[in-house]
Amino acid sequence: MAKMKAVQAAVLVMEKEGVTQAFGVPGAAINPMYSALRQRGSISHILARHVEGASHMAEGYTRAVAGNIGVCIGTSGPAGTDMITGLYSAWADSIPILCITGQAPRARLYKEDFQAVDIESISKPVTKWSVTVREPGQVPQVFQQAFHLMRSGRPGPVLVDLPFDVQMAEIEFDIDSYEPLTPYKPAATRAQIEKAIGMLQAAERPLIVAGGGVINADASDLLVRFAEATGVPVIPTLMGWGAIPDDHPLMAGMCGLQTSHRYGNATMLASDFVLGIGNRWANRHTGSVDVYTKGRTFVHVDIEPTQIGRVFTPDFGIVSDAKAALTLFVEVAEEMKAAGKLTDRRAWAKSCIERKKTMLRKTNFDDVPMKPQRVYQCMNNNFSNDTCYVSTIGLSQIAAAQFLHVYNPRHWINCGQAGPLGWTIPAALGVRAADPTRKIVALSGDYDFQFMIEELAVGAQFKLPYIHIVVNNSYLGLIRQAQRGFEMDYCVQLAFDNINAGPDAGIESSYGVDHLKVVEGLGCKAIRVNKQEEIAPAIQRAEALMAEFSVPVVIEVMLERVTNIAMGTEIDNITEFEPLAEHPADAPTAVAAEMLD
């Protein structure tokens, strides 16, 4: 066997496990790892401007392509604690990322060493496994176990903390005989699937709810096959958006309190049976359990045993990987269809399409400053069906879910449960690193954009181009809207008169931060838009600038200050702040417009 430093063995293991890209920030305690990465040269590295940014880049990298595992690297103290937000976001959405931190030497642990912290204890609540490696000989096997755990059962993040002297110690290791461990994935039995389909058959108005687990399992094609075989409409969750194309006749819309469609909520309320696959029944989707479950029978399929019954107890639960379950669902359904044993669902599916045609929100506003609804209409008109959208939280994300369209899995990249502000830029960079050719459009409100705006410099330095739409109303819009219940508008205004605005400046002079100057100062390109007529030329210009300079291009759209987006306390109690669509011309880019007779 070959003799090498433990940290060199770690790099070889990562290489064998399929890692080709890492994100991070070097530092004293992790420099041995960086030395090994440099010497080996097999894993590319992108230098973040903030270690939290590196963790979100790793998330974007994982979320973009099936099988990817993003890696972020830093020291255990400031860097490790900076990574916690990324670990939480990955943990909440079942996203495998590997965080590697460099720790003080073992003899200095718990002795007030500079920038040393018990990162293992800090990160445990938001990881599948968090470990400080105390013996050099364990390093290869710890990394092997890390990849095994990240891929097994419900996917999720792992943190490996390496004391400096552990990294530097010499060990015996034979990479040629190393093999990754086979991940464990629970699988449904045929008897369970037959029982679930029997319950579906007994229903009059069944629905399938497809969660992020379908996308994580790379099972979207099987989901569509099953829906088509049975004729049962599909409601994707926010994390499952794209598992079935938006324009598919069986895509019945999204359900929820915020990121939902009027027709999706109405269809859920009209149903009498729900088959949930790879979803968590998160409260932004369900609202109160009483309203969501009333009059309906539920089957829940999830990879994590303790997820079943966590929010409410289904009538039947199946512990299974979504792909394994859907493989059997398709097999049984297609056998039954061939034998003429499946119930005809055409009338029910047609009623769902009718709701999809008629229960629309208006987008065709002509106001200046612009209403956000019109911005999304313009985006639908100017971005193709293969566009990949990246977003985090806020009114911009909620409106995006209500008005944009997604046609492919992994083309809606979103931190669904955690929703950390600042996530969008680094995540988009991670998506670009994962796929150099994808059409990427990031979407932020002005506050999310400002949170980690420094990461744009990473896009400039490493030539990671994408388009970033910033809808700017100079407000913490979602928080302001939530404050309505307290009858206040407090600490949520971002506007101020910018003393550096020129005499020819428009409304941006009173909106505070001059994003164009900041973006250009970070080495990227920026375009400001005030009217809907300017959006299409701005997008064309952005595409030309990306092609010429290979840097992110920001399109800032100036919005009206107060923007209220439809939301509510229950799926049957959504407040509509703007007029609804009365005619097809009111919502010309709705997918149902193509279905109108």
Buried (B, 14 or more C-beta within 10 A) or exposed (E): EEEBBBBBBBBBBBBBBEBBBBBBBBBEBBBBBBBBBEEEEEBEBBBBBBBBBBBBBBBBBBBBEBEBBBBBBBBBBBBBBBBBBBBBBBBBBBBBBBBBBBBBBBEBBEEEBEBBBBBBEBBBEBBBBBBBBEEBBBBBBBBBBBBBBBBBBBBBBBBBBBBBBBBBBEBEBEBEEBEEBEBEBBBBEEEBBEBBBEBBBEBEBBBBBBBBBBBBBBBBBBBBBBBBBBBBBBBBBBBBBBBBBBEBBBBBBBBBBBBBBBBBBBBBBBBBBBBBBBBBBBBBBBBBEEBBBEEBBBBBBBBBEEBBEEBEEBBBBBBBBBBBBBBBBBBBBBEBBEEEEBBEBEEBBEBBBBBBBBBBBBBBBEEBBBBBBBBBBBBBEBBEBEBBBBBBBBBBBBBBBBBBBBBBBBBBBBBBBBBBBBBBBBBBBBBBBBBEEBBBBBBBBBBBBBBBBBBBBBBBBBEBBBBBBBBBBBBBBBBBBEBEEEEEEEEBEBBEEBEEBEEEEEBBBBBBBBBBEBBBEBBBBBBBBBBBEBBEEBBEBBBEBBEEBEBBBBBBBBBBBEBBBBBBEBBBEBEBEBEBBEEBEBBBBBBBBEEEE
